[in-house]
Amino acid sequence: MTHDMEMTTMSRQDPVERLRDAINSHDPQRVADCFTPDYVAEVPHRPAEGFTGNEHVLANWTAIYGRLPDIRAQLLRRATAGPEFWTEWEMVGTGPDGATVVLGGPAIVWIRDGRIARSRFYLGPVPAPVPTGD
């Protein structure tokens, strides 16, 4: 498949579901490929964590898979208005100490040419479910 054909196919696929599938593939390059090269990440409640570029996405997800090798992403809710997607995520994995790690919250993403070009990212740690003993 040529690069142009790949880009056309990618622009027709749902970019948010493609990101979920990429995260669940545990392939950091596949995750980075969901973002434009000039991607801008905003983290309003932790501004120092904002960055630009899908190379940074690759580095982040390489580190995340190193800490949470079994992480699974679930898209809980979404709404779309043109190129803007409002999403709610839950990501669950096992930390190095064997404890369950849960990240959750909203992310607002803007799509350009089938890839995520910008985001406002609000995910953070949430309490892990407590086993009920049923």
Contacts in CASP RR format, 6 or more apart in sequence:
PFRMAT RR
TARGET T0000
AUTHOR 0000-0000-0000
METHOD contacts of the structure
MODEL  1
MTHDMEMTTMSRQDPVERLRDAINSHDPQRVADCFTPDYVAEVPHRPAEG
FTGNEHVLANWTAIYGRLPDIRAQLLRRATAGPEFWTEWEMVGTGPDGAT
VVLGGPAIVWIRDGRIARSRFYLGPVPAPVPTGD
1 9 0 8 1.000
7 113 0 8 1.000
10 18 0 8 1.000
10 113 0 8 1.000
10 114 0 8 1.000
10 115 0 8 1.000
11 113 0 8 1.000
11 114 0 8 1.000
13 114 0 8 1.000
15 34 0 8 1.000
15 85 0 8 1.000
15 109 0 8 1.000
15 111 0 8 1.000
15 114 0 8 1.000
15 115 0 8 1.000
15 116 0 8 1.000
16 75 0 8 1.000
16 78 0 8 1.000
16 85 0 8 1.000
16 87 0 8 1.000
16 109 0 8 1.000
17 75 0 8 1.000
18 34 0 8 1.000
19 31 0 8 1.000
19 34 0 8 1.000
19 73 0 8 1.000
19 116 0 8 1.000
20 73 0 8 1.000
20 74 0 8 1.000
20 75 0 8 1.000
22 30 0 8 1.000
22 31 0 8 1.000
22 33 0 8 1.000
22 34 0 8 1.000
23 31 0 8 1.000
23 61 0 8 1.000
23 71 0 8 1.000
23 72 0 8 1.000
23 73 0 8 1.000
23 91 0 8 1.000
24 72 0 8 1.000
24 73 0 8 1.000
25 31 0 8 1.000
26 65 0 8 1.000
26 69 0 8 1.000
26 71 0 8 1.000
28 58 0 8 1.000
28 61 0 8 1.000
28 62 0 8 1.000
28 64 0 8 1.000
28 65 0 8 1.000
29 58 0 8 1.000
31 57 0 8 1.000
31 58 0 8 1.000
31 61 0 8 1.000
32 54 0 8 1.000
32 55 0 8 1.000
32 57 0 8 1.000
32 58 0 8 1.000
32 61 0 8 1.000
33 54 0 8 1.000
33 115 0 8 1.000
34 57 0 8 1.000
34 115 0 8 1.000
34 116 0 8 1.000
35 53 0 8 1.000
35 54 0 8 1.000
35 57 0 8 1.000
35 115 0 8 1.000
35 116 0 8 1.000
35 117 0 8 1.000
36 53 0 8 1.000
36 54 0 8 1.000
36 112 0 8 1.000
36 113 0 8 1.000
36 115 0 8 1.000
36 116 0 8 1.000
36 117 0 8 1.000
37 53 0 8 1.000
37 54 0 8 1.000
38 52 0 8 1.000
38 53 0 8 1.000
38 117 0 8 1.000
39 52 0 8 1.000
39 53 0 8 1.000
39 54 0 8 1.000
39 57 0 8 1.000
39 115 0 8 1.000
39 116 0 8 1.000
39 117 0 8 1.000
39 118 0 8 1.000
39 119 0 8 1.000
40 52 0 8 1.000
40 53 0 8 1.000
40 117 0 8 1.000
40 118 0 8 1.000
40 119 0 8 1.000
41 49 0 8 1.000
41 50 0 8 1.000
41 51 0 8 1.000
41 52 0 8 1.000
41 53 0 8 1.000
41 56 0 8 1.000
41 57 0 8 1.000
41 118 0 8 1.000
41 119 0 8 1.000
41 121 0 8 1.000
42 50 0 8 1.000
42 118 0 8 1.000
42 119 0 8 1.000
42 120 0 8 1.000
42 121 0 8 1.000
43 49 0 8 1.000
43 50 0 8 1.000
43 120 0 8 1.000
43 121 0 8 1.000
43 122 0 8 1.000
44 120 0 8 1.000
44 122 0 8 1.000
45 122 0 8 1.000
64 71 0 8 1.000
65 71 0 8 1.000
67 95 0 8 1.000
67 96 0 8 1.000
68 93 0 8 1.000
68 94 0 8 1.000
68 95 0 8 1.000
68 101 0 8 1.000
69 94 0 8 1.000
70 93 0 8 1.000
70 94 0 8 1.000
71 91 0 8 1.000
71 92 0 8 1.000
71 93 0 8 1.000
71 101 0 8 1.000
72 91 0 8 1.000
72 92 0 8 1.000
72 93 0 8 1.000
73 89 0 8 1.000
73 90 0 8 1.000
73 91 0 8 1.000
74 89 0 8 1.000
74 90 0 8 1.000
74 91 0 8 1.000
74 92 0 8 1.000
75 87 0 8 1.000
75 88 0 8 1.000
75 89 0 8 1.000
76 88 0 8 1.000
76 89 0 8 1.000
76 90 0 8 1.000
77 87 0 8 1.000
77 88 0 8 1.000
78 85 0 8 1.000
78 86 0 8 1.000
78 87 0 8 1.000
78 88 0 8 1.000
79 85 0 8 1.000
79 86 0 8 1.000
80 86 0 8 1.000
83 110 0 8 1.000
83 111 0 8 1.000
83 112 0 8 1.000
84 108 0 8 1.000
84 109 0 8 1.000
84 110 0 8 1.000
84 111 0 8 1.000
85 108 0 8 1.000
85 109 0 8 1.000
85 110 0 8 1.000
85 111 0 8 1.000
86 106 0 8 1.000
86 108 0 8 1.000
87 106 0 8 1.000
87 107 0 8 1.000
87 108 0 8 1.000
87 109 0 8 1.000
88 104 0 8 1.000
88 105 0 8 1.000
88 106 0 8 1.000
88 107 0 8 1.000
89 103 0 8 1.000
89 104 0 8 1.000
89 105 0 8 1.000
89 106 0 8 1.000
89 107 0 8 1.000
89 123 0 8 1.000
90 102 0 8 1.000
90 103 0 8 1.000
90 104 0 8 1.000
90 105 0 8 1.000
91 102 0 8 1.000
91 103 0 8 1.000
91 104 0 8 1.000
91 123 0 8 1.000
92 100 0 8 1.000
92 101 0 8 1.000
92 102 0 8 1.000
92 103 0 8 1.000
92 128 0 8 1.000
93 100 0 8 1.000
93 101 0 8 1.000
93 102 0 8 1.000
94 100 0 8 1.000
94 101 0 8 1.000
95 101 0 8 1.000
99 128 0 8 1.000
100 128 0 8 1.000
100 129 0 8 1.000
101 125 0 8 1.000
101 128 0 8 1.000
102 125 0 8 1.000
102 126 0 8 1.000
102 127 0 8 1.000
102 128 0 8 1.000
102 129 0 8 1.000
103 123 0 8 1.000
103 124 0 8 1.000
103 125 0 8 1.000
103 126 0 8 1.000
104 123 0 8 1.000
104 124 0 8 1.000
104 125 0 8 1.000
104 126 0 8 1.000
105 122 0 8 1.000
105 123 0 8 1.000
105 124 0 8 1.000
105 126 0 8 1.000
106 122 0 8 1.000
106 123 0 8 1.000
107 119 0 8 1.000
107 120 0 8 1.000
107 121 0 8 1.000
107 122 0 8 1.000
107 123 0 8 1.000
108 119 0 8 1.000
108 120 0 8 1.000
109 116 0 8 1.000
109 118 0 8 1.000
109 119 0 8 1.000
110 116 0 8 1.000
110 117 0 8 1.000
110 118 0 8 1.000
110 119 0 8 1.000
111 117 0 8 1.000
END
